[in-house]
């Protein structure tokens, strides 16, 4: 009877340890993504990234605990057209300020 109780307690402890590890892992592992034109891409995703001049194949990866695009030397041609970049409220404010500045004749 004592042996069965010990086996039951050890089994219960192993099960509790396993569930504790699983819940701790899900809380501590953040989800990293790379962004391109407002879209999120998972680590390992490959896209055709526009660079200065032409398009190159890029892979989403990790560099110094940050997600980043690793651009290769392989040229590619985008299959789909890029979406317009979204502008922030700060950029909208700056654009409006510049338009107002020029329309009031202060640029002369």
Helices and strands as residue ranges (DSSP letters): H 2-28, E 33-36, E 39-42, E 46-50, E 55-63, E 66-75, H 89-103
